């Protein structure tokens, strides 16, 4: 279990433009402040990920996404809240290109992982989430793999357990229900 002090410290590092690695539902993720373009581009460079692909934002509560997405219907909110192990493509509103890439949608997930939820609550905002791996490599499943991949290039690597999923979360389009990535 990660202490509240360590959660607050990670949130402070993120707010200062830092990059972190942290456990998610299935694999380790890389994260940063979605409001800080320089931090997002640093994260993309670290992964060798083109900005056009877009990124996922994780939250503890859908209200944390108000700055980034179109208003949702009650049915859409229920669909998202009832499927915590699914990432959703939702219509973007004011989401900058460094987050949504070349898409009109933004990928979001209300996380079921207790550490991710605590981190988003401490930040009181979304957190960028992308798998912790350089392009073409398998996602890190633990902090040791994160160290191996990224050496001293991250400000913090949170050492804790990933969730119970074997594969990264499914990605679905909220409007069409089309599965983009199966779990």
Buried (B, 14 or more C-beta within 10 A) or exposed (E): EBEEEBBBBBBEBBBEBBBBBBBBBBBBBBBBBBBBBEBBEBBBEBBEBEBEBBBBBBBBEBEBBEEBBBEBEEEBEEBBEEBBBBBBBBBBBEBEEBBBBEBEBBBBBBBBBBBBBBBBBBBEBBBBBBBBBEEEBEBBBBBEBBBEBBEEBBBBBBBBEBBEBEEBBBBBBBEEEEEBEEB
